[in-house]
């Protein structure tokens, strides 16, 4: 597989990237923190990724970054067939109740933007 992982620097996304690297999948990690993206790709190489792993900046809250990241993934992987989205904002119920602006931001990113991002990916995959 040729896999793009959005949110592969932490938690489930990072664990999944490790498993896929061990299986020999071609990986491309996208996310918002350059230092973490570099660290994760280096970690995957050190752990014995069968193929090189590359990365690009992508911010789920900024749709203007999506196409650049997906174009970079497409170039690096010579096309991709799988996209995994694990990126998201998280907060306690208490914080969400106390901070309606953050709650709205979380909902926009985790639901609306995730759906729009996935729709972008769907169109790309169908165009192949």
Secondary structure, DSSP 8 states (H G I E B T S, - for coil): -EEEEETTTSHHHHHHHHHHHHHT-EEEEEES-HHHHHHHHHHHHHTT-SS-EEEEE--TT-GGGHHHHHHHHHHHHTS-SEEEE-------HHHHHH-HHHHHHHHIIIIIIHHHHHHHHHHHHHH-
